Amino acid sequence: MRKILILGAGRSASSLIRYLITHAGEQDWRITVADKVASQAERLVKEGTEVAKGLALDATDPVQRGALIGQHDLVISMLPAFMHMDVLKDCLRLGIHVITPSYVPDALWAMNKEFQNAGLVVLNEMGLDPGIDHMSAMRILDRIKREDGRLEAFESHTGGLVAPSSDDNPWGYKFSWNPRNVVLAGQGGAATYVRDGVTKYIPYHQLFRRTVRVNVPGYGEFDGYANRDSLKYRAIYGLSDIPTLLRGTLRKAGFCEAWQVFVQLGCTEDGVVMELPPKATWNDYIDAFLPRDTQRDTRTNVAHYLGLKKNGDVMAKLDWLGLFNNEPIGANGLSPAALLQMLLEDKWKLQPEDKDMVVMWHHFRWTVEGQHQELQASLVVEGNDPTNTAMARTVGLPIAMACKLVLNDVIEERGVMLPLKPVIYEPVLEELEEHGIIFKEEEVEV
């Protein structure tokens, strides 16, 4: 019997848990789901109580956390990324394999030799983005390399969005994953990428202004904005000489122009506490970021200050959020970003009948024997409901499938790794296709 521990039972855990329960019998697995809220963990395992259990865990308690980790053969950390290192150190100390869907922090790479010496697999970036993006890209990149192709450009964008049937607001967006990450997206340094051999930097205050338009066959146009540090993936993907490499995030066309308003005003600032009157309204919230203007109301002042059309699409999006009405905020002592998140969680909530959607788009350009070739590959997955979301499927299923590879010793390599090699991406992508997660490839006429 092999024991699997899942730390965290949040938005992306439902499909992961369901898969593990479904395969527990044939794989001889027993599953523990631990969450700060026991009822949340218990709810997600209710269909598999013979092989799975849910319980309460304060993952910040090192004694409680370590004791539970030590009872298992594999840990899947679905905790917020900043909590992974404590879990990883526990796993190293206790000799436990670990999988996460998160980016590899520099501190973890520094521990690679220790994990190798301990004979442990530490598989990271195993969700959607990062995760499926790596695997699907490497499958095509390796194919091009086998054909002796010389890569000239690789661009990749991914977005967690709302399905067309549930797209009933002007933003074209609803939350299917951590709202805080959406509100704070792009902060923490300039986005970097390389275009035609020239390194480009986009500071946060320009990130949502410097977008590209991406057309996904059958689903229309999207905004793409640069995502973190694309440059490091030149070495990771084995493309150190590639002239163009960009990884980004997708939003519905028009979203980024409106989101830039919040960035310009300072509404996404998370390092200060706003001091607002006890009965402050959302109009007061927005007015706090504007220069004093006794001749204009708040709405007109926003349009004037930012150079927006008073009756344009951007102002219509702000109107829809209720930012210029006198509805009380009902909270105080929070950062601008936290207050904005509170509003958006109410406005962008998936309703019981709503479905989310995941969109991924890759573009490749290369030369073979002097002939230029281009290919785009796209993935679109729609969810079933607010619990069984496309986001949960595309984040959770690759992790669950990787459990078989780790626990059945299919992966012989040890240490800190990403899903970049055929031994990982081939079986996972093949099985994802059985679950309807299928890329469509289309050659582009040059």
Long-range contacts (C-beta under 8 A, 24 or more apart in sequence): 1-28, 1-29, 1-30, 2-27, 2-28, 2-29, 2-30, 2-73, 2-74, 2-407, 3-29, 3-30, 3-31, 3-32, 3-71, 3-72, 3-73, 3-74, 4-29, 4-30, 4-31, 4-32, 4-72, 4-73, 4-74, 4-75, 4-76, 4-403, 4-407, 5-31, 5-32, 5-34, 5-68, 5-69, 5-71, 5-72, 5-74, 5-75, 5-76, 6-31, 6-32, 6-33, 6-34, 6-75, 6-76, 6-78, 7-34, 7-57, 7-59, 7-65, 7-75, 7-76, 7-77, 7-78, 7-79, 7-87, 8-34, 8-35, 8-59, 8-77, 8-78, 8-79, 8-80, 9-33, 9-34, 9-35, 9-37, 9-40, 9-41, 9-43, 9-44, 9-54, 9-78, 10-35, 10-40, 10-78, 10-178, 11-176, 11-177, 11-178, 11-389, 11-391, 11-392, 12-78, 12-101, 12-127, 12-177, 12-391, 12-392, 12-395, 12-396, 13-44, 13-78, 13-392, 13-396, 14-44, 14-387, 14-388, 14-389, 14-392, 14-396, 15-388, 15-392, 15-393, 15-395, 15-396, 15-397, 15-400, 16-76, 16-78, 16-392, 16-395, 16-396, 16-397, 16-399, 16-400, 17-44, 17-45, 17-48, 17-52, 17-396, 18-47, 18-48, 19-396, 19-397, 19-400, 19-401, 20-52, 20-400, 20-403, 21-45, 21-47, 21-48, 21-51, 21-52, 22-48, 23-400, 23-404, 24-48, 24-51, 24-52, 25-51, 27-403, 27-404, 27-407, 27-408, 29-403, 29-407, 32-68, 32-71, 32-72, 34-59, 34-68, 59-83, 59-86, 59-87, 62-86, 62-90, 65-90, 66-90, 66-93, 66-94, 69-94, 69-96, 70-94, 70-96, 72-96, 73-97, 73-407, 74-98, 74-99, 74-403, 74-406, 74-407, 75-99, 76-100, 76-399, 76-403, 77-102, 80-178, 81-105, 84-108, 88-122, 91-120, 91-122, 92-118, 92-120, 95-119, 95-120, 96-120, 97-121, 97-122, 97-123, 97-406, 97-407, 98-122, 98-123, 99-123, 99-124, 99-126, 99-399, 99-402, 99-403, 99-406, 100-124, 100-125, 100-126, 101-125, 101-126, 101-127, 101-128, 101-130, 101-131, 101-395, 101-399, 102-127, 102-130, 103-130, 103-228, 104-416, 104-418, 108-416, 109-416, 111-416, 112-415, 112-416, 113-415, 115-414, 115-415, 115-416, 116-414, 116-415, 118-414, 119-414, 120-414, 120-415, 121-406, 121-411, 121-413, 121-414, 121-415, 121-417, 122-415, 122-416, 122-417, 123-402, 123-406, 123-411, 123-417, 123-418, 123-419, 123-424, 124-416, 124-417, 124-418, 125-418, 125-419, 126-398, 126-399, 126-402, 126-419, 127-394, 127-395, 127-396, 127-398, 127-399, 128-158, 128-160, 128-358, 128-360, 128-391, 128-394, 128-395, 128-398, 129-158, 129-249, 129-360, 130-418, 131-394, 131-395, 131-398, 131-399, 131-419, 132-360, 132-379, 132-394, 132-398, 132-429, 132-432, 132-437, 133-158, 133-247, 133-360, 133-362, 134-418, 134-419, 134-420, 134-425, 135-398, 135-419, 135-420, 135-424, 135-425, 135-428, 135-429, 136-360, 136-362, 136-377, 136-379, 136-425, 136-429, 136-439, 137-237, 137-362, 138-237, 138-419, 138-420, 138-421, 138-425, 139-425, 139-426, 139-429, 140-362, 140-364, 140-375, 140-377, 140-441, 141-237, 141-238, 141-239, 141-364, 142-422, 144-364, 144-366, 145-238, 147-368, 148-368, 148-369, 149-366, 149-367, 149-368, 149-373, 150-366, 150-367, 150-368, 151-239, 151-242, 151-364, 151-365, 151-366, 152-242, 152-243, 152-244, 152-365, 152-366, 152-367, 152-372, 153-242, 153-243, 153-244, 153-245, 153-363, 153-364, 153-365, 154-237, 154-239, 154-242, 154-244, 154-245, 154-246, 154-362, 154-363, 154-364, 154-365, 155-244, 155-245, 155-246, 155-247, 155-248, 155-362, 155-363, 156-246, 156-247, 156-248, 156-360, 156-361, 156-362, 156-363, 157-214, 157-222, 157-224, 157-227, 157-247, 157-248, 157-249, 157-250, 157-360, 157-361, 158-248, 158-249, 158-250, 158-358, 158-359, 158-360, 158-361, 159-222, 159-249, 159-250, 159-251, 159-358, 159-359, 159-360, 160-356, 160-357, 160-358, 160-390, 160-391, 161-250, 161-251, 161-252, 161-356, 161-357, 161-358, 161-359, 162-350, 162-354, 162-355, 162-356, 162-357, 163-354, 163-355, 163-356, 163-357, 163-382, 163-383, 163-390, 164-219, 164-357, 165-355, 166-350, 166-351, 166-353, 166-354, 166-355, 166-356, 167-252, 169-320, 169-347, 169-348, 170-313, 170-316, 170-317, 170-320, 171-252, 171-255, 171-258, 171-317, 171-320, 171-348, 172-251, 172-252, 172-253, 172-254, 172-255, 173-251, 173-252, 173-255, 173-348, 174-348, 174-349, 174-350, 174-354, 174-356, 175-344, 175-345, 175-348, 175-349, 175-350, 176-350, 176-356, 176-383, 176-389, 176-390, 176-391, 176-392, 177-391, 177-395, 179-341, 179-344, 179-345, 179-348, 180-337, 180-341, 182-344, 183-268, 183-337, 183-340, 183-341, 183-344, 184-268, 184-270, 184-337, 185-249, 186-225, 187-268, 187-270, 189-228, 189-229, 191-225, 191-226, 191-227, 191-228, 191-229, 191-230, 192-226, 192-228, 192-229, 192-230, 192-231, 193-226, 193-230, 193-231, 193-245, 193-246, 193-247, 194-230, 194-231, 194-234, 194-242, 194-243, 194-244, 194-245, 194-246, 195-243, 195-244, 195-246, 196-243, 196-244, 197-243, 197-244, 199-231, 200-226, 202-226, 204-263, 205-263, 205-264, 207-263, 208-256, 208-257, 208-259, 208-260, 208-263, 209-256, 209-257, 209-260, 211-256, 212-248, 213-253, 214-250, 214-361, 216-359, 216-361, 216-378, 216-380, 217-378, 217-440, 217-442, 218-380, 219-359, 219-380, 220-253, 221-253, 222-250, 222-251, 222-252, 222-253, 222-359, 222-361, 223-250, 223-251, 223-252, 223-253, 223-254, 223-255, 223-256, 223-257, 224-248, 224-249, 224-250, 225-249, 225-251, 225-256, 236-418, 236-420, 237-420, 244-365, 250-359, 250-361, 254-313, 254-317, 257-313, 257-314, 258-313, 258-314, 258-317, 258-318, 261-302, 261-306, 261-308, 261-314, 261-318, 262-340, 264-306, 265-289, 265-290, 265-302, 265-306, 266-336, 267-336, 267-337, 267-340, 268-336, 268-337, 268-340, 269-335, 269-336, 269-337, 270-335, 270-336, 270-337, 270-338, 271-335, 272-335, 272-336, 273-333, 273-334, 273-335, 274-332, 274-334, 274-335, 274-336, 274-339, 275-332, 276-329, 276-332, 278-332, 279-328, 280-328, 280-329, 280-332, 281-325, 281-326, 281-327, 281-328, 281-329, 282-321, 282-322, 282-323, 282-324, 282-325, 282-327, 282-329, 282-343, 283-323, 283-324, 283-325, 283-326, 284-329, 285-323, 285-329, 285-336, 285-339, 286-323, 286-324, 289-336, 297-324, 298-324, 299-324, 320-347, 321-347, 322-347, 350-386, 350-389, 351-386, 352-385, 352-386, 353-385, 354-385, 354-386, 355-382, 355-383, 355-384, 355-385, 355-389, 355-390, 356-382, 356-383, 356-386, 356-389, 356-390, 356-391, 357-381, 357-382, 357-383, 357-390, 358-390, 358-391, 358-393, 358-394, 360-439, 363-444, 372-446, 373-443, 373-446, 374-443, 374-444, 374-445, 374-446, 375-441, 375-442, 375-443, 375-444, 376-441, 376-442, 376-444, 377-439, 377-440, 377-441, 377-442, 378-439, 378-440, 378-442, 379-437, 379-438, 379-439, 379-440, 381-436, 381-437, 393-435, 393-437, 394-437, 397-431, 397-432, 397-435, 397-437, 398-428, 398-432, 401-427, 401-428, 401-431, 401-432, 402-428
